[in-house]
Amino acid sequence: MSTALAQIDILGPIKQAFGILFTYWWIYLPVILLLSALTAWRLYVVGKFKAGIKWILLEIKPPLDVEKSPKLAESIFAGIHGTYLKTSPKKNFFKGEIPVWFSFEIVGTGGNIKFYVRCWEVMRNLIEAEIFGQYHDCEIKVVDDYMMDMPQFFDPKGEYGMFGAELIFNQPNVYPIKTYPYFEERTSKGFSKIIDPLSPLAETMSTLQPGEHIWLQFLVKPTGNDWVKESQAVINKLIGKEAVPVETKGEKVVSGIFKLTEGALREGLNLLEPEPLVPVKEEKKKEEFTLMRLTPGQKIVLEMVENKASKLGFKVGIRFIYLARNEIYNRSRISGVIGTFKQLYANDLNSFKPNPKTATFSRGFLRYVFPGDRGFFASAIEADRKEKIYRRYLLREIPKQVVILNTEELATLWHIPGQEVKAPTLERVESKKGEPPAGLPR
């Protein structure tokens, strides 16, 4: 008898909950169906808009005598930031319009090194004008996508081995990485280049054997100044200034109602009771902020955070893949690519790391139980990640987790290498193109 009562006591609340759900289905079910329909509609119109975009791939062949710093590429990124335009919710909902984005790529295949820009066809003139404006003697031509020569789907059990990852920041976006000015020194005659930040990557790519590939992809989308507010919060913290919380529109309305109510209650109480005497306290004067109060490291961080916030920003997804035939697969190539990003690390600033959710390496579940430090489903997780990141690279999909880079940081990561990059397999324009002399008969 007691067992039956215990079962009744346990099942009673569950039956009651289901009873409420079935009774009041007419309240929540229409809302769920409406939200599902709206989500499905938006996925449809955005997918249709993306399918209608015509992409082209531009190959940029560097000139023979690039002697200037990566600052030239900074001007290129500043120019394409002009495509930034907030998409109206109306156009996004009914037409599926989304902001424009670009893919700047560095590709090493069998020792050859090439630079590409993938863009919407309507943006071709803009890209060519910006690049020719800074690198007058380079060559730009439309080429077939190099990915079309590769399998369209990666087979983890096939003839290729692969490692891939998307890179993210170690710290919040407001902290910058070490940029190209760190690789230059000032002399009496101006700036003297020490080393190009892309030199380690170029050297790694130049040693690739036939059948080895390193693909590096920077998916760039111009963004507004919302991220600058976070920079101001960090600056306030460094200088000891109290941060002012930023309220949303809804929070402002609610706080306004509470303030009005609180004020009315206080006025009513003040009419009923005399105001008590409160001893006047002398306010302590706050010490004024001076740079002398900061340590040398804090001064550098403050200067760098302010410098990053002063320039145009982009949402950037960084993805790289090392692909090679199984018989020549070489893990040291991965270290060479990661090392290129590690050199941009500086104390108290930002640095890159592989996103653990996308990196094609997994120890599986309950790995501590196994002597080999690889747990359940490790191989299955790796295979799934490899297939996904390969397909996303092929389609140039923007990662879910992006970083904020300004023009200076982007120019450090992608620019036309100068003469100091001695990689023998980096193709350059052999001769300069000049204008025909005036008056030449046609």
C-alpha positions in Angstrom: 0.0 0.0 0.0 2.8 2.4 0.9 4.5 1.7 -2.4 1.4 2.6 -4.4 1.1 5.8 -2.4 4.7 6.7 -3.1 4.1 6.1 -6.9 1.0 8.4 -6.7 3.0 11.1 -5.0 5.8 10.9 -7.6 3.5 10.8 -10.7 1.1 13.4 -9.4 3.1 16.6 -10.1 4.2 15.1 -13.5 0.6 14.4 -14.5 -0.4 17.9 -13.3 2.3 19.6 -15.4 1.3 17.7 -18.6 -2.3 18.5 -17.8 -1.5 22.2 -17.8 0.4 21.9 -21.1 -2.4 20.1 -22.8 -5.0 22.5 -21.4 -3.3 25.7 -22.3 -1.8 24.6 -25.6 -3.7 27.4 -27.4 -1.5 30.0 -25.6 2.1 28.8 -26.3 1.7 26.6 -29.4 0.9 29.5 -31.8 3.8 31.5 -30.5 6.2 28.5 -31.0 4.9 28.0 -34.6 5.1 31.7 -35.4 8.8 31.9 -34.2 9.6 28.7 -36.1 8.0 30.0 -39.3 9.9 33.4 -39.0 13.2 31.5 -38.5 12.6 29.3 -41.4 11.6 32.2 -43.6 14.8 34.1 -42.7 17.0 31.1 -43.4 15.3 30.8 -46.8 15.7 34.4 -47.9 19.3 34.7 -46.6 20.1 31.4 -48.3 18.5 32.6 -51.6 20.5 35.9 -51.4 23.8 34.1 -50.8 23.0 31.7 -53.7 22.6 34.7 -56.0 26.0 36.2 -55.2 28.5 35.8 -58.0 32.0 35.4 -56.6 35.3 35.8 -58.4 38.8 35.0 -57.4 41.6 37.5 -58.1 45.2 36.4 -58.1 47.7 39.1 -57.1 51.2 38.7 -58.4 53.6 40.8 -56.4 55.9 43.3 -58.2 59.6 42.6 -58.4 60.7 45.6 -56.3 58.4 46.1 -53.3 60.5 47.9 -50.8 57.9 49.7 -48.7 56.3 48.5 -45.4 53.0 46.7 -45.0 51.5 50.1 -44.4 50.5 50.1 -48.0 48.1 47.2 -47.3 46.7 49.2 -44.4 45.5 51.8 -47.0 43.9 48.9 -49.0 41.8 47.8 -46.0 40.9 51.3 -45.2 39.6 51.7 -48.7 37.4 48.6 -48.7 35.9 49.6 -45.3 33.9 52.1 -47.4 31.6 49.1 -48.3 30.4 49.1 -44.7 26.7 49.7 -44.6 24.2 48.7 -41.9 21.7 46.4 -43.4 18.2 47.5 -42.6 16.1 44.9 -40.7 13.4 45.3 -43.4 15.7 44.4 -46.3 17.2 41.6 -44.3 13.8 40.0 -43.5 12.2 40.4 -46.8 15.1 40.1 -49.2 17.8 38.4 -47.1 20.4 41.1 -47.7 23.5 40.7 -45.6 26.7 42.8 -45.3 29.4 42.4 -47.9 32.6 40.4 -47.0 35.9 39.5 -48.6 38.3 36.6 -48.4 42.0 37.4 -48.4 44.0 34.3 -48.8 47.6 33.1 -48.8 48.1 29.7 -50.5 51.2 27.4 -50.5 50.9 24.4 -52.9 53.9 22.2 -53.6 56.3 25.1 -52.8 54.5 27.8 -54.9 53.2 30.8 -52.9 50.3 32.8 -54.2 48.1 35.6 -52.9 44.3 35.8 -53.6 41.3 37.9 -52.9 37.9 36.4 -53.3 35.1 39.0 -53.6 31.7 39.6 -55.0 32.0 40.4 -58.7 30.4 43.8 -58.2 33.4 44.6 -55.9 36.1 43.7 -58.4 36.7 47.3 -59.6 37.1 48.5 -56.0 39.6 45.8 -55.1 41.7 46.3 -58.2 41.7 50.1 -57.7 42.8 49.8 -54.1 45.6 47.3 -54.8 46.8 49.0 -57.9 46.8 52.4 -56.1 49.4 51.0 -53.6 51.2 48.4 -55.7 51.4 50.0 -59.1 53.5 47.2 -60.8 51.6 44.2 -59.6 49.5 41.9 -61.8 45.8 41.1 -61.0 43.9 38.6 -62.9 40.7 36.5 -62.5 41.5 32.8 -62.1 39.6 29.6 -61.4 39.2 28.7 -57.8 42.2 26.5 -56.8 39.8 24.5 -54.5 38.1 23.2 -57.6 41.2 21.0 -58.3 40.8 19.4 -54.9 38.1 16.9 -53.7 34.9 18.8 -52.9 34.4 16.8 -49.7 37.2 15.6 -47.4 37.4 11.9 -46.7 39.1 11.2 -43.4 39.9 7.7 -44.6 41.2 8.8 -48.0 44.7 9.5 -49.4 45.1 12.9 -47.6 45.9 13.7 -44.0 44.8 17.0 -42.7 45.0 19.5 -39.8 42.8 22.6 -39.7 41.8 25.2 -37.2 40.1 28.6 -36.8 42.1 31.1 -34.8 40.7 33.3 -32.0 42.1 35.7 -29.4 43.4 34.9 -26.0 42.1 38.2 -24.6 39.2 40.5 -25.4 39.1 42.1 -28.8 40.1 45.5 -27.6 43.6 44.3 -26.9 45.8 44.5 -30.1 48.4 42.1 -31.4 52.0 43.1 -32.1 51.9 44.8 -35.5 54.3 45.6 -38.3 55.8 48.8 -36.7 57.4 46.4 -34.1 59.4 44.9 -37.0 60.9 48.2 -38.1 63.5 50.5 -36.6 63.9 54.2 -37.1 67.2 55.4 -38.6 68.5 58.8 -39.6 67.1 58.1 -43.1 63.7 57.0 -42.1 62.4 53.4 -41.4 64.6 50.5 -42.0 62.9 47.1 -42.3 64.1 44.4 -40.0 62.0 41.5 -41.1 58.7 41.1 -42.8 56.1 39.5 -40.5 55.2 37.1 -43.3 58.8 35.8 -43.8 58.4 32.7 -41.5 55.2 31.7 -43.3 56.8 32.2 -46.8 59.8 30.1 -45.8 57.5 27.3 -44.5 55.4 27.4 -47.7 58.5 27.5 -50.0 59.7 24.1 -48.6 56.4 22.3 -49.3 56.7 19.2 -51.5 54.4 18.3 -54.4 51.2 17.0 -52.8 51.5 19.3 -49.7 49.2 22.3 -49.2 49.0 25.2 -46.7 45.9 27.4 -47.1 45.4 30.5 -45.0 42.1 32.4 -45.2 41.2 35.8 -43.7 37.4 36.4 -44.0 37.0 40.1 -43.6 33.8 42.0 -43.0 33.8 45.8 -42.2 32.1 46.7 -38.9 31.0 49.8 -37.1 32.3 51.4 -33.9 30.3 49.4 -31.3 33.5 47.6 -30.2 35.2 50.9 -29.4 33.0 51.2 -26.3 34.7 48.2 -24.9 38.1 49.9 -25.5 36.9 52.9 -23.5 36.0 50.6 -20.6 39.5 49.1 -20.6 41.1 52.6 -20.8 39.0 53.8 -17.9 40.2 50.8 -15.9 43.8 51.6 -16.6 43.6 55.2 -15.6 41.5 54.5 -12.5 38.3 56.1 -13.8 35.0 54.6 -12.8 33.3 52.9 -15.7 29.9 54.2 -16.6 27.5 51.3 -17.3 25.9 51.5 -20.7 22.1 50.9 -20.5 20.0 49.5 -23.3 16.8 51.3 -24.3 14.6 48.9 -22.3 16.8 49.3 -19.2 16.6 53.1 -19.5 12.7 53.0 -19.7 12.5 50.7 -16.6 15.1 52.7 -14.6 13.2 55.9 -15.5 9.9 54.4 -14.2 11.6 53.3 -10.9 13.2 56.8 -10.5 9.9 58.6 -10.9 8.2 56.2 -8.5 11.0 56.5 -6.0 10.9 60.3 -6.2 7.1 60.4 -5.7 7.3 58.2 -2.6 10.1 60.3 -1.1 8.2 63.5 -1.6 5.1 62.0 0.1 7.2 60.8 3.1 8.9 64.1 3.4 5.5 65.8 3.8 4.6 63.5 6.7 7.9 63.5 8.6 10.4 66.2 9.3 13.7 65.8 7.5 16.4 64.5 9.9 19.6 66.4 10.5 22.4 64.6 8.7 26.0 65.6 9.6 27.9 67.0 6.6 30.8 64.9 5.6 33.8 66.5 3.9 34.4 64.9 0.6 37.9 63.7 -0.1 39.4 65.0 -3.2 40.2 62.3 -5.7 43.7 62.2 -6.9 44.1 63.4 -10.5 45.3 60.9 -13.0 48.8 61.3 -14.4 50.8 59.1 -16.7 53.5 59.0 -14.0 51.3 56.7 -11.9 51.3 54.0 -14.6 54.0 51.4 -14.9 55.9 51.2 -18.2 53.9 48.1 -19.2 50.6 49.8 -18.4 51.6 52.8 -20.5 52.3 50.6 -23.5 49.0 48.8 -23.1 47.1 52.1 -22.7 48.8 53.5 -25.9 48.2 50.3 -27.9 44.5 50.0 -26.9 43.9 53.6 -27.8 45.8 53.2 -31.1 43.6 50.1 -32.0 40.4 51.9 -31.2 41.4 54.9 -33.3 41.4 53.0 -36.6 38.7 51.3 -38.7 37.7 47.9 -37.5 36.7 44.6 -39.2 35.2 41.4 -38.0 37.7 38.7 -39.1 37.5 35.0 -39.3 40.9 33.3 -39.6 41.1 29.7 -40.8 44.0 27.6 -42.0 44.4 24.1 -43.3 47.4 21.9 -43.8 46.7 19.1 -46.3 49.1 16.5 -47.5 49.2 13.0 -48.9 49.5 10.5 -46.1 53.0 9.3 -47.1 54.5 12.8 -46.9 52.4 14.3 -44.1 54.7 16.4 -41.9 53.4 17.8 -38.6 56.2 20.4 -38.4 54.4 22.3 -41.1 51.6 23.0 -38.6 54.1 24.4 -36.1 55.5 26.7 -38.9 52.1 28.2 -39.5 51.3 28.6 -35.8 54.7 30.2 -35.3 53.9 32.9 -37.7 51.1 34.0 -35.4 53.1 33.4 -32.2 55.6 36.1 -33.3 52.8 38.6 -33.0 52.6 38.0 -29.2 53.6 40.7 -26.7 53.3 40.8 -22.9 49.9 42.2 -21.7 48.6 42.5 -25.3 46.8 39.9 -27.4 47.7 36.7 -29.2 46.1 34.0 -31.3 45.2 30.5 -30.4 43.4 27.7 -32.2 39.7 27.5 -31.3 39.4 24.2 -29.4 35.9 23.8 -30.8 37.1 23.7 -34.4 40.7 22.3 -34.2 40.9 18.9 -35.9 42.3 17.2 -32.9 40.4 15.7 -30.0 41.2 13.5 -27.0 37.6 12.3 -26.8 35.6 11.6 -23.7 36.9 10.2 -20.4 40.5 10.3 -21.7 41.9 10.0 -18.2 40.7 6.4 -18.0 42.8 5.3 -20.9 46.6 4.9 -20.8 47.0 6.4 -24.3 45.3 9.7 -23.2 42.6 9.3 -25.9 39.1 8.6 -24.8 35.8 7.5 -26.3 34.9 8.8 -29.8 38.2 10.7 -30.3 38.6 9.5 -33.9 35.0 10.1 -34.8 35.1 13.7 -33.4 38.3 14.4 -35.4 36.8 13.1 -38.6 33.7 15.2 -38.2 35.7 18.3 -37.5 37.9 17.7 -40.6 34.9 17.3 -42.9 33.3 20.5 -41.5 36.3 22.8 -41.6 37.3 21.6 -45.1 33.8 22.4 -46.4 33.7 25.7 -44.6 37.0 26.7 -46.2 35.8 25.7 -49.6 32.6 27.8 -49.2 34.4 30.7 -47.5 31.9 30.6 -44.6 32.5 33.2 -41.9 33.3 31.4 -38.6 30.8 31.7 -35.7 33.6 33.1 -33.5 35.4 36.0 -35.1 38.0 38.6 -33.8 38.0 42.3 -34.2 41.1 43.6 -36.1 41.8 47.1 -37.3 43.5 48.1 -40.5 47.0 48.0 -39.0 46.5 44.5 -37.6 45.1 43.2 -40.9 47.9 44.7 -42.9 50.4 42.8 -40.6 48.7 39.5 -41.4 48.0 40.0 -45.2 50.2 42.2 -47.4 52.3 41.9 -50.5 55.8 40.8 -49.3 58.8 43.1 -49.9 62.2 42.2 -51.3 63.4 41.1 -47.8 61.2 37.9 -48.2 63.7 35.7 -50.2 61.4 32.7 -50.7 62.5 31.4 -54.1 59.1 30.1 -55.0 57.2 33.4 -54.5 56.3 34.4 -58.0 56.8 38.0 -58.9 56.2 40.2 -61.9 59.4 39.9 -64.0 59.2 43.3 -65.8 57.5 46.6 -65.3 54.6 47.7 -67.5 54.9 51.2 -68.8 52.5 53.5 -70.7 53.1 53.9 -74.5 54.9 57.1 -75.6 52.7 60.0 -76.5 51.9 60.4 -80.2 52.6 56.8 -81.1 50.5 55.9 -84.2 47.9 53.3 -83.7 
